């Protein structure tokens, strides 16, 4: 699903991270090859928005698409994290 995060949210996420947030992963969020840089980070939710999805918290009152509920992951870890309950 495509989302539109605010510019402030994107800036805060990248300002706080240089590598994948998965424990032990040191994959950079920006890949450089032959002088060109590519953002390879993927945004993942800590708490999901829909009931029945992993890590849904009906009592969460914050902004689900705000920087306090998001983290940056590499392409290898994004889908597994999205699909797991913990």
C-alpha positions in Angstrom: 0.0 0.0 0.0 1.4 3.4 -1.0 1.3 6.1 1.7 2.1 9.7 1.8 4.2 10.6 4.8 4.8 14.3 5.6 8.2 15.8 4.7 8.8 16.4 8.4 8.2 12.7 9.1 10.7 11.6 6.4 13.3 14.1 7.6 13.0 12.9 11.2 13.2 9.3 10.3 16.4 9.8 8.2 17.8 12.2 10.7 17.7 9.5 13.4 18.9 6.5 11.3 21.8 5.6 9.0 21.2 1.9 8.8 18.4 -0.7 9.0 16.6 -0.7 12.4 16.5 -4.5 12.5 18.7 -5.7 15.4 22.2 -6.6 14.2 21.6 -5.4 10.6 24.1 -2.9 9.5 22.7 -2.3 6.0 23.0 1.3 5.0 19.7 3.1 4.1 21.3 4.8 1.1 23.2 2.7 -1.5 25.9 4.3 -3.6 27.2 2.9 -6.8 29.3 4.7 -9.4 28.7 8.1 -7.9 24.9 7.7 -7.8 23.0 7.4 -4.5 19.8 5.5 -4.2 17.5 5.4 -1.1 17.0 1.7 -0.3 15.2 2.2 3.0 11.6 1.0 3.5 9.3 2.5 6.0 7.6 0.1 8.4 5.0 0.6 11.1 5.6 -0.4 14.7 1.9 -0.5 15.4 -0.4 -1.4 12.4 -3.5 0.5 11.7 -6.0 -2.3 11.0 -7.4 -4.9 13.4 -6.2 -8.3 12.7 -2.8 -7.1 11.4 0.4 -7.9 13.3 1.1 -5.5 16.2 -2.3 -3.7 16.0 -2.9 -1.7 19.2 -6.5 -0.4 19.5 -5.5 1.7 22.5 -2.7 3.6 20.6 -3.7 7.3 20.4 -0.7 8.6 18.5 -0.2 9.3 14.8 0.0 5.9 13.1 1.9 7.5 10.2 4.1 9.7 12.4 7.8 9.3 13.2 7.1 7.8 16.7 5.3 4.8 15.1 7.7 4.3 12.1 11.1 2.9 11.5 13.4 2.4 8.5 14.4 -1.1 7.4 16.3 -2.6 4.5 14.5 -4.6 1.8 15.5 -7.9 3.4 13.9 -7.1 6.8 10.8 -5.1 5.9 8.4 -7.8 4.9 9.4 -10.3 7.7 9.0 -7.5 10.3 5.6 -6.4 8.8 4.3 -10.0 9.0 5.4 -10.9 12.5 3.5 -10.1 15.7 6.6 -9.1 17.7 
